[in-house]
Amino acid sequence: LSPVCLGSLRRAASINAEYMGNKQDLPNAMAVAEVTERLGLNQIRNRQWYIQATCATTGDGLYEGLDWLSNTLTKRK
């Protein structure tokens, strides 16, 4: 990950965030646990976050990710 990307992710720690890990159909795709560790998501304690493995070409994981987003936004009202 680039320093710009990491900086943006650190700023995102101040809001609820969802990360959709696309291209999970590729043989060298990082596992969700590895992405979580590399992004430091486990260190975020004061905000909700969610990471969803996805594959845009097959649609795998997209509904699950959107469900989390919808439920999270509904709870904020």
Stockholm file with secondary structure:
# STOCKHOLM 1.0

chainA/1-77         LSPVCLGSLRRAASINAEYMGNKQDLPNAMAVAEVTERLGLNQIRNRQWYIQATCATTGDGLYEGLDWLSNTLTKRK
#=GR chainA/1-77 SS CCHHHHHHHHHHTTSCEEEEECCTTSTTCCCHHHHHHHHTGGGCCSSCEEEEECBTTTTBTHHHHHHHHHHHHHHHC
#=GC SS_cons        CCHHHHHHHHHHTTSCEEEEECCTTSTTCCCHHHHHHHHTGGGCCSSCEEEEECBTTTTBTHHHHHHHHHHHHHHHC
//
